């Protein structure tokens, strides 16, 4: 007999994130933290039966849509955003007319545990309804890592002190919206069909999403309870009405197959076929494959922190979300700033991917790292169009990208309550170097010459071409890059951002060397590339000249690299006691005031030193860290990891641990 719950939590607590009780204030954060992610989709850990504070959402990598109207009051134009996909694990439970929900019953206890080793979320809870009936419930959800289109759900219900009528409805609900009530989906069928998959289409981008569900309800004696399918506009479900006996248990096993038109021409047929296949395999089999796939990833990902269980758990938490952020099988999407766990930044892809999330994937799962670089290869057209539109040559990757590779940075944002223009999409150009840097890192780490020849070289060469066209020669004879934003976004329209200039010079030098290597090692490929990009010796020679002549910001007298031209003249602000969790510096000092100060939003020169570490002397590294670290407000969470790494490399372990 199949057990009602064919799952056991990992025993070692260092693999578990556990949350007891229910705190409405923290619920949305918990939903994100415990998201079920498998690189293809992410499902927030919202309560299956719904709650007023909940923000349930499933996101499918690469499925973006632009609404007809701006989706937030500060925007002038609508922008593409990652679409909230149909809710595949929605439940409705009614005992003798009383809905089993936290907001309608008394919660006696609840524990939610994310089992990071097995990629599953287990929830146990007990409710007393207004008539005094106590029901114990257990649910399990997972997004298969073995078959990324497969989602699984188990529910076990035990009436503790009563016998009576129970209604269970398990739904795929496509009547979902993004934040601010933004509508992205419409049902494809005119008439709801309870026996067919739910098929919806994004309104502007035209992606089709199909979800097929199969479910079985059993009692603890192994008898199957007959259910009936039902449907409404934008929703399909199964319904069971049964008499439940005190002390007995009833288990629902539900497997959902999800496919989109990004996966093939007929996602509905794909979802149908997969759902049947999953049912044949059964819940225990699907779970076993899933756990085995996680075990395989952990075998190359786990980092052991002996002696500190909490730190061990936290490192595994980061690894869990990195493994779940991207798929090696998808070359057409990349990791958004909040991956597949929430709507912040609208799912857009920033430099966060190549510089922050990507390096651990390179060293633990190169196939995934390669797929992410392929996303940049496939979106070269967008990068070239952006460069051309700004009067430059080559490829200038967008600061924020979605599915098409075009620039999608919003033009305005809120700083506190103040609506301010966003210049990052116009000025934050270092991302072009960041992408090329990752390509070079990949080749260095893997030796994948095929990738380099077929794809990577084109990215690096076209990015080098961009930088050579982006520079200006000054009256001083040196090359300058004017009017940019570096990693520290508090200072806009600055000249000669050291991070930008030095990474640009690095790419120019490496591109020049790469051209020579290609000519030597892959002459046919080089001939093809050189012809297609119209590259000649004169252009390559200029890259070298520009790299050598670009202003670096380095002052040999002090050993300090000036973050950008004029930084040293700005006002000092004492950041002692600054806590970005309370208020960020731009809000405290004002958006237009913070830029007059030396306050740095996030690691900037510190990052440059890490990325090009071997190019700096130990004295330069130490001097710059000592200078910039106290001036950094860490108002972006991206700041901590590089400070931790830098401090660790300098042997300042207490500081490293704090960061
Ligand atoms: O890319 C970052 C940027 O560096 C700081 N602001 C948020 C962005 C998205 O995470």
Boltz pocket constraint, residues with backbone or C-beta under 6 A from the ligand:
constraints:
  - pocket:
      binder: B
      contacts: [[A, 337], [A, 345], [A, 350], [A, 351], [A, 352], [A, 487], [A, 489], [A, 636], [A, 638]]
      max_distance: 6.0
